[in-house]
Amino acid sequence: MSDTASSTAELKLPKDLAAEKGMVNVQIDGVWYQFPKGTRMI
């Protein structure tokens, strides 16, 4: 049981991976894109 807890703790969410690179994930028409933080979007 401890094996599954440690393995899930090592996994990172896509938003966390993007944040490490200074990016944000945005979905446009069902497709996910990454943009630099601070980009203005409408």
PDBQT receptor file of N, H, CA, C and O in Angstrom, charges set to zero:
ATOM      1  N   MET A   1       0.820  -1.195   0.000  1.00  0.00    +0.000 N 
ATOM      2  CA  MET A   1       0.000   0.000   0.000  1.00  0.00    +0.000 C 
ATOM      3  C   MET A   1       0.863   1.258   0.000  1.00  0.00    +0.000 C 
ATOM      4  O   MET A   1       0.489   2.257  -0.614  1.00  0.00    +0.000 OA
ATOM      5  N   SER A   2       1.989   1.228   0.663  1.00  0.00    +0.000 N 
ATOM      6  H   SER A   2       2.293   0.416   1.162  1.00  0.00    +0.000 HD
ATOM      7  CA  SER A   2       2.869   2.395   0.682  1.00  0.00    +0.000 C 
ATOM      8  C   SER A   2       3.497   2.638  -0.686  1.00  0.00    +0.000 C 
ATOM      9  O   SER A   2       3.864   3.768  -1.008  1.00  0.00    +0.000 OA
ATOM     10  N   ASP A   3       3.626   1.574  -1.501  1.00  0.00    +0.000 N 
ATOM     11  H   ASP A   3       3.328   0.656  -1.239  1.00  0.00    +0.000 HD
ATOM     12  CA  ASP A   3       4.195   1.727  -2.835  1.00  0.00    +0.000 C 
ATOM     13  C   ASP A   3       3.306   2.610  -3.715  1.00  0.00    +0.000 C 
ATOM     14  O   ASP A   3       3.809   3.453  -4.459  1.00  0.00    +0.000 OA
ATOM     15  N   THR A   4       1.991   2.419  -3.630  1.00  0.00    +0.000 N 
ATOM     16  H   THR A   4       1.582   1.734  -3.026  1.00  0.00    +0.000 HD
ATOM     17  CA  THR A   4       1.095   3.217  -4.466  1.00  0.00    +0.000 C 
ATOM     18  C   THR A   4       1.066   4.658  -3.996  1.00  0.00    +0.000 C 
ATOM     19  O   THR A   4       0.959   5.571  -4.815  1.00  0.00    +0.000 OA
ATOM     20  N   ALA A   5       1.159   4.880  -2.708  1.00  0.00    +0.000 N 
ATOM     21  H   ALA A   5       1.246   4.139  -2.042  1.00  0.00    +0.000 HD
ATOM     22  CA  ALA A   5       1.149   6.250  -2.182  1.00  0.00    +0.000 C 
ATOM     23  C   ALA A   5       2.397   7.007  -2.611  1.00  0.00    +0.000 C 
ATOM     24  O   ALA A   5       2.315   8.182  -2.968  1.00  0.00    +0.000 OA
ATOM     25  N   SER A   6       3.545   6.352  -2.579  1.00  0.00    +0.000 N 
ATOM     26  H   SER A   6       3.612   5.397  -2.289  1.00  0.00    +0.000 HD
ATOM     27  CA  SER A   6       4.784   7.018  -2.971  1.00  0.00    +0.000 C 
ATOM     28  C   SER A   6       4.828   7.252  -4.477  1.00  0.00    +0.000 C 
ATOM     29  O   SER A   6       5.367   8.264  -4.925  1.00  0.00    +0.000 OA
ATOM     30  N   SER A   7       4.274   6.338  -5.262  1.00  0.00    +0.000 N 
ATOM     31  H   SER A   7       3.836   5.516  -4.899  1.00  0.00    +0.000 HD
ATOM     32  CA  SER A   7       4.307   6.505  -6.713  1.00  0.00    +0.000 C 
ATOM     33  C   SER A   7       3.359   7.623  -7.151  1.00  0.00    +0.000 C 
ATOM     34  O   SER A   7       3.662   8.346  -8.100  1.00  0.00    +0.000 OA
ATOM     35  N   THR A   8       2.222   7.776  -6.479  1.00  0.00    +0.000 N 
ATOM     36  H   THR A   8       1.975   7.189  -5.708  1.00  0.00    +0.000 HD
ATOM     37  CA  THR A   8       1.307   8.856  -6.844  1.00  0.00    +0.000 C 
ATOM     38  C   THR A   8       1.853  10.203  -6.392  1.00  0.00    +0.000 C 
ATOM     39  O   THR A   8       1.546  11.225  -7.006  1.00  0.00    +0.000 OA
ATOM     40  N   ALA A   9       2.642  10.227  -5.347  1.00  0.00    +0.000 N 
ATOM     41  H   ALA A   9       2.891   9.398  -4.848  1.00  0.00    +0.000 HD
ATOM     42  CA  ALA A   9       3.217  11.477  -4.871  1.00  0.00    +0.000 C 
ATOM     43  C   ALA A   9       4.253  12.006  -5.857  1.00  0.00    +0.000 C 
ATOM     44  O   ALA A   9       4.476  13.214  -5.931  1.00  0.00    +0.000 OA
ATOM     45  N   GLU A  10       4.888  11.108  -6.617  1.00  0.00    +0.000 N 
ATOM     46  H   GLU A  10       4.706  10.127  -6.557  1.00  0.00    +0.000 HD
ATOM     47  CA  GLU A  10       5.908  11.514  -7.569  1.00  0.00    +0.000 C 
ATOM     48  C   GLU A  10       5.307  12.075  -8.854  1.00  0.00    +0.000 C 
ATOM     49  O   GLU A  10       5.972  12.832  -9.561  1.00  0.00    +0.000 OA
ATOM     50  N   LEU A  11       4.064  11.719  -9.169  1.00  0.00    +0.000 N 
ATOM     51  H   LEU A  11       3.524  11.104  -8.595  1.00  0.00    +0.000 HD
ATOM     52  CA  LEU A  11       3.421  12.206 -10.386  1.00  0.00    +0.000 C 
ATOM     53  C   LEU A  11       3.037  13.668 -10.220  1.00  0.00    +0.000 C 
ATOM     54  O   LEU A  11       2.598  14.088  -9.149  1.00  0.00    +0.000 OA
ATOM     55  N   LYS A  12       3.207  14.439 -11.290  1.00  0.00    +0.000 N 
ATOM     56  H   LYS A  12       3.564  14.098 -12.160  1.00  0.00    +0.000 HD
ATOM     57  CA  LYS A  12       2.846  15.850 -11.246  1.00  0.00    +0.000 C 
ATOM     58  C   LYS A  12       1.715  16.112 -12.230  1.00  0.00    +0.000 C 
ATOM     59  O   LYS A  12       1.652  15.505 -13.299  1.00  0.00    +0.000 OA
ATOM     60  N   LEU A  13       0.837  17.011 -11.862  1.00  0.00    +0.000 N 
ATOM     61  H   LEU A  13       0.889  17.504 -10.993  1.00  0.00    +0.000 HD
ATOM     62  CA  LEU A  13      -0.251  17.399 -12.738  1.00  0.00    +0.000 C 
ATOM     63  C   LEU A  13       0.273  18.257 -13.879  1.00  0.00    +0.000 C 
ATOM     64  O   LEU A  13       1.304  18.914 -13.735  1.00  0.00    +0.000 OA
ATOM     65  N   PRO A  14      -0.432  18.261 -15.023  1.00  0.00    +0.000 N 
ATOM     66  CA  PRO A  14       0.016  19.090 -16.148  1.00  0.00    +0.000 C 
ATOM     67  C   PRO A  14       0.183  20.565 -15.784  1.00  0.00    +0.000 C 
ATOM     68  O   PRO A  14       1.088  21.228 -16.292  1.00  0.00    +0.000 OA
ATOM     69  N   LYS A  15      -0.680  21.082 -14.912  1.00  0.00    +0.000 N 
ATOM     70  H   LYS A  15      -1.415  20.544 -14.499  1.00  0.00    +0.000 HD
ATOM     71  CA  LYS A  15      -0.548  22.489 -14.516  1.00  0.00    +0.000 C 
ATOM     72  C   LYS A  15       0.732  22.730 -13.726  1.00  0.00    +0.000 C 
ATOM     73  O   LYS A  15       1.325  23.804 -13.820  1.00  0.00    +0.000 OA
ATOM     74  N   ASP A  16       1.162  21.739 -12.950  1.00  0.00    +0.000 N 
ATOM     75  H   ASP A  16       0.680  20.866 -12.874  1.00  0.00    +0.000 HD
ATOM     76  CA  ASP A  16       2.406  21.873 -12.190  1.00  0.00    +0.000 C 
ATOM     77  C   ASP A  16       3.620  21.825 -13.116  1.00  0.00    +0.000 C 
ATOM     78  O   ASP A  16       4.589  22.558 -12.921  1.00  0.00    +0.000 OA
ATOM     79  N   LEU A  17       3.558  20.954 -14.125  1.00  0.00    +0.000 N 
ATOM     80  H   LEU A  17       2.770  20.358 -14.283  1.00  0.00    +0.000 HD
ATOM     81  CA  LEU A  17       4.659  20.868 -15.082  1.00  0.00    +0.000 C 
ATOM     82  C   LEU A  17       4.776  22.160 -15.881  1.00  0.00    +0.000 C 
ATOM     83  O   LEU A  17       5.883  22.629 -16.145  1.00  0.00    +0.000 OA
ATOM     84  N   ALA A  18       3.644  22.734 -16.267  1.00  0.00    +0.000 N 
ATOM     85  H   ALA A  18       2.745  22.353 -16.054  1.00  0.00    +0.000 HD
ATOM     86  CA  ALA A  18       3.653  23.987 -17.025  1.00  0.00    +0.000 C 
ATOM     87  C   ALA A  18       4.169  25.124 -16.149  1.00  0.00    +0.000 C 
ATOM     88  O   ALA A  18       4.918  25.978 -16.625  1.00  0.00    +0.000 OA
ATOM     89  N   ALA A  19       3.780  25.148 -14.881  1.00  0.00    +0.000 N 
ATOM     90  H   ALA A  19       3.171  24.455 -14.494  1.00  0.00    +0.000 HD
ATOM     91  CA  ALA A  19       4.202  26.216 -13.976  1.00  0.00    +0.000 C 
ATOM     92  C   ALA A  19       5.715  26.205 -13.771  1.00  0.00    +0.000 C 
ATOM     93  O   ALA A  19       6.323  27.263 -13.612  1.00  0.00    +0.000 OA
ATOM     94  N   GLU A  20       6.323  25.028 -13.774  1.00  0.00    +0.000 N 
ATOM     95  H   GLU A  20       5.829  24.168 -13.904  1.00  0.00    +0.000 HD
ATOM     96  CA  GLU A  20       7.773  24.936 -13.626  1.00  0.00    +0.000 C 
ATOM     97  C   GLU A  20       8.495  25.619 -14.783  1.00  0.00    +0.000 C 
ATOM     98  O   GLU A  20       9.596  26.144 -14.617  1.00  0.00    +0.000 OA
ATOM     99  N   LYS A  21       7.863  25.608 -15.963  1.00  0.00    +0.000 N 
ATOM    100  H   LYS A  21       6.968  25.181 -16.099  1.00  0.00    +0.000 HD
ATOM    101  CA  LYS A  21       8.465  26.220 -17.147  1.00  0.00    +0.000 C 
ATOM    102  C   LYS A  21       8.012  27.672 -17.329  1.00  0.00    +0.000 C 
ATOM    103  O   LYS A  21       8.396  28.321 -18.302  1.00  0.00    +0.000 OA
ATOM    104  N   GLY A  22       7.195  28.187 -16.396  1.00  0.00    +0.000 N 
ATOM    105  H   GLY A  22       6.883  27.660 -15.606  1.00  0.00    +0.000 HD
ATOM    106  CA  GLY A  22       6.689  29.554 -16.523  1.00  0.00    +0.000 C 
ATOM    107  C   GLY A  22       5.587  29.671 -17.553  1.00  0.00    +0.000 C 
ATOM    108  O   GLY A  22       5.408  30.722 -18.169  1.00  0.00    +0.000 OA
ATOM    109  N   MET A  23       4.841  28.578 -17.740  1.00  0.00    +0.000 N 
ATOM    110  H   MET A  23       4.987  27.724 -17.240  1.00  0.00    +0.000 HD
ATOM    111  CA  MET A  23       3.781  28.551 -18.745  1.00  0.00    +0.000 C 
ATOM    112  C   MET A  23       2.443  28.298 -18.068  1.00  0.00    +0.000 C 
ATOM    113  O   MET A  23       2.384  27.874 -16.914  1.00  0.00    +0.000 OA
ATOM    114  N   VAL A  24       1.364  28.565 -18.809  1.00  0.00    +0.000 N 
ATOM    115  H   VAL A  24       1.412  28.909 -19.747  1.00  0.00    +0.000 HD
ATOM    116  CA  VAL A  24       0.016  28.218 -18.356  1.00  0.00    +0.000 C 
ATOM    117  C   VAL A  24      -0.652  27.400 -19.452  1.00  0.00    +0.000 C 
ATOM    118  O   VAL A  24      -0.397  27.615 -20.637  1.00  0.00    +0.000 OA
ATOM    119  N   ASN A  25      -1.504  26.468 -19.058  1.00  0.00    +0.000 N 
ATOM    120  H   ASN A  25      -1.711  26.293 -18.095  1.00  0.00    +0.000 HD
ATOM    121  CA  ASN A  25      -2.251  25.645 -20.007  1.00  0.00    +0.000 C 
ATOM    122  C   ASN A  25      -3.584  26.320 -20.308  1.00  0.00    +0.000 C 
ATOM    123  O   ASN A  25      -4.296  26.741 -19.396  1.00  0.00    +0.000 OA
ATOM    124  N   VAL A  26      -3.917  26.422 -21.601  1.00  0.00    +0.000 N 
ATOM    125  H   VAL A  26      -3.338  26.080 -22.342  1.00  0.00    +0.000 HD
ATOM    126  CA  VAL A  26      -5.169  27.042 -22.028  1.00  0.00    +0.000 C 
ATOM    127  C   VAL A  26      -5.819  26.128 -23.053  1.00  0.00    +0.000 C 
ATOM    128  O   VAL A  26      -5.158  25.623 -23.961  1.00  0.00    +0.000 OA
ATOM    129  N   GLN A  27      -7.127  25.919 -22.899  1.00  0.00    +0.000 N 
ATOM    130  H   GLN A  27      -7.664  26.329 -22.162  1.00  0.00    +0.000 HD
ATOM    131  CA  GLN A  27      -7.847  25.080 -23.850  1.00  0.00    +0.000 C 
ATOM    132  C   GLN A  27      -8.624  25.970 -24.810  1.00  0.00    +0.000 C 
ATOM    133  O   GLN A  27      -9.430  26.799 -24.388  1.00  0.00    +0.000 OA
ATOM    134  N   ILE A  28      -8.374  25.793 -26.111  1.00  0.00    +0.000 N 
ATOM    135  H   ILE A  28      -7.719  25.120 -26.454  1.00  0.00    +0.000 HD
ATOM    136  CA  ILE A  28      -9.060  26.565 -27.147  1.00  0.00    +0.000 C 
ATOM    137  C   ILE A  28      -9.692  25.579 -28.113  1.00  0.00    +0.000 C 
ATOM    138  O   ILE A  28      -8.992  24.795 -28.753  1.00  0.00    +0.000 OA
ATOM    139  N   ASP A  29     -11.008  25.618 -28.219  1.00  0.00    +0.000 N 
ATOM    140  H   ASP A  29     -11.577  26.256 -27.699  1.00  0.00    +0.000 HD
ATOM    141  CA  ASP A  29     -11.753  24.715 -29.100  1.00  0.00    +0.000 C 
ATOM    142  C   ASP A  29     -11.387  23.246 -28.882  1.00  0.00    +0.000 C 
ATOM    143  O   ASP A  29     -11.253  22.486 -29.841  1.00  0.00    +0.000 OA
ATOM    144  N   GLY A  30     -11.230  22.857 -27.632  1.00  0.00    +0.000 N 
ATOM    145  H   GLY A  30     -11.340  23.475 -26.853  1.00  0.00    +0.000 HD
ATOM    146  CA  GLY A  30     -10.967  21.466 -27.293  1.00  0.00    +0.000 C 
ATOM    147  C   GLY A  30      -9.516  21.042 -27.415  1.00  0.00    +0.000 C 
ATOM    148  O   GLY A  30      -9.201  19.873 -27.189  1.00  0.00    +0.000 OA
ATOM    149  N   VAL A  31      -8.621  21.957 -27.766  1.00  0.00    +0.000 N 
ATOM    150  H   VAL A  31      -8.877  22.906 -27.949  1.00  0.00    +0.000 HD
ATOM    151  CA  VAL A  31      -7.206  21.641 -27.901  1.00  0.00    +0.000 C 
ATOM    152  C   VAL A  31      -6.435  22.417 -26.844  1.00  0.00    +0.000 C 
ATOM    153  O   VAL A  31      -6.647  23.616 -26.668  1.00  0.00    +0.000 OA
ATOM    154  N   TRP A  32      -5.531  21.725 -26.136  1.00  0.00    +0.000 N 
ATOM    155  H   TRP A  32      -5.358  20.750 -26.280  1.00  0.00    +0.000 HD
ATOM    156  CA  TRP A  32      -4.750  22.357 -25.088  1.00  0.00    +0.000 C 
ATOM    157  C   TRP A  32      -3.475  22.972 -25.653  1.00  0.00    +0.000 C 
ATOM    158  O   TRP A  32      -2.781  22.352 -26.459  1.00  0.00    +0.000 OA
ATOM    159  N   TYR A  33      -3.171  24.197 -25.223  1.00  0.00    +0.000 N 
ATOM    160  H   TYR A  33      -3.735  24.701 -24.568  1.00  0.00    +0.000 HD
ATOM    161  CA  TYR A  33      -1.966  24.911 -25.626  1.00  0.00    +0.000 C 
ATOM    162  C   TYR A  33      -1.255  25.409 -24.381  1.00  0.00    +0.000 C 
ATOM    163  O   TYR A  33      -1.873  25.554 -23.327  1.00  0.00    +0.000 OA
ATOM    164  N   GLN A  34       0.045  25.672 -24.495  1.00  0.00    +0.000 N 
ATOM    165  H   GLN A  34       0.547  25.554 -25.352  1.00  0.00    +0.000 HD
ATOM    166  CA  GLN A  34       0.800  26.277 -23.405  1.00  0.00    +0.000 C 
ATOM    167  C   GLN A  34       1.279  27.645 -23.864  1.00  0.00    +0.000 C 
ATOM    168  O   GLN A  34       1.824  27.791 -24.958  1.00  0.00    +0.000 OA
ATOM    169  N   PHE A  35       1.067  28.654 -23.005  1.00  0.00    +0.000 N 
ATOM    170  H   PHE A  35       0.624  28.535 -22.117  1.00  0.00    +0.000 HD
ATOM    171  CA  PHE A  35       1.497  30.004 -23.271  1.00  0.00    +0.000 C 
ATOM    172  C   PHE A  35       2.319  30.518 -22.094  1.00  0.00    +0.000 C 
ATOM    173  O   PHE A  35       2.129  30.068 -20.964  1.00  0.00    +0.000 OA
ATOM    174  N   PRO A  36       3.223  31.449 -22.347  1.00  0.00    +0.000 N 
ATOM    175  CA  PRO A  36       3.979  32.029 -21.231  1.00  0.00    +0.000 C 
ATOM    176  C   PRO A  36       3.050  32.766 -20.263  1.00  0.00    +0.000 C 
ATOM    177  O   PRO A  36       2.067  33.379 -20.678  1.00  0.00    +0.000 OA
ATOM    178  N   LYS A  37       3.371  32.699 -18.975  1.00  0.00    +0.000 N 
ATOM    179  H   LYS A  37       4.169  32.200 -18.637  1.00  0.00    +0.000 HD
ATOM    180  CA  LYS A  37       2.578  33.421 -17.981  1.00  0.00    +0.000 C 
ATOM    181  C   LYS A  37       2.615  34.903 -18.312  1.00  0.00    +0.000 C 
ATOM    182  O   LYS A  37       3.645  35.423 -18.741  1.00  0.00    +0.000 OA
ATOM    183  N   GLY A  38       1.507  35.574 -18.115  1.00  0.00    +0.000 N 
ATOM    184  H   GLY A  38       0.671  35.151 -17.765  1.00  0.00    +0.000 HD
ATOM    185  CA  GLY A  38       1.439  37.009 -18.369  1.00  0.00    +0.000 C 
ATOM    186  C   GLY A  38       0.943  37.346 -19.762  1.00  0.00    +0.000 C 
ATOM    187  O   GLY A  38       0.718  38.517 -20.068  1.00  0.00    +0.000 OA
ATOM    188  N   THR A  39       0.766  36.332 -20.623  1.00  0.00    +0.000 N 
ATOM    189  H   THR A  39       0.950  35.381 -20.375  1.00  0.00    +0.000 HD
ATOM    190  CA  THR A  39       0.244  36.587 -21.965  1.00  0.00    +0.000 C 
ATOM    191  C   THR A  39      -1.201  37.021 -21.848  1.00  0.00    +0.000 C 
ATOM    192  O   THR A  39      -1.980  36.405 -21.121  1.00  0.00    +0.000 OA
ATOM    193  N   ARG A  40      -1.567  38.083 -22.561  1.00  0.00    +0.000 N 
ATOM    194  H   ARG A  40      -0.935  38.583 -23.152  1.00  0.00    +0.000 HD
ATOM    195  CA  ARG A  40      -2.959  38.550 -22.521  1.00  0.00    +0.000 C 
ATOM    196  C   ARG A  40      -3.782  37.764 -23.511  1.00  0.00    +0.000 C 
ATOM    197  O   ARG A  40      -3.429  37.647 -24.684  1.00  0.00    +0.000 OA
ATOM    198  N   MET A  41      -4.890  37.223 -23.024  1.00  0.00    +0.000 N 
ATOM    199  H   MET A  41      -5.177  37.318 -22.070  1.00  0.00    +0.000 HD
ATOM    200  CA  MET A  41      -5.767  36.429 -23.883  1.00  0.00    +0.000 C 
ATOM    201  C   MET A  41      -7.192  36.933 -23.766  1.00  0.00    +0.000 C 
ATOM    202  O   MET A  41      -7.631  37.364 -22.700  1.00  0.00    +0.000 OA
ATOM    203  N   ILE A  42      -7.887  36.874 -24.850  1.00  0.00    +0.000 N 
ATOM    204  H   ILE A  42      -7.531  36.524 -25.717  1.00  0.00    +0.000 HD
ATOM    205  CA  ILE A  42      -9.291  37.314 -24.859  1.00  0.00    +0.000 C 
ATOM    206  C   ILE A  42     -10.170  36.116 -25.185  1.00  0.00    +0.000 C 
ATOM    207  O   ILE A  42     -11.393  36.246 -25.247  1.00  0.00    +0.000 OA
TER     208      ILE A  42
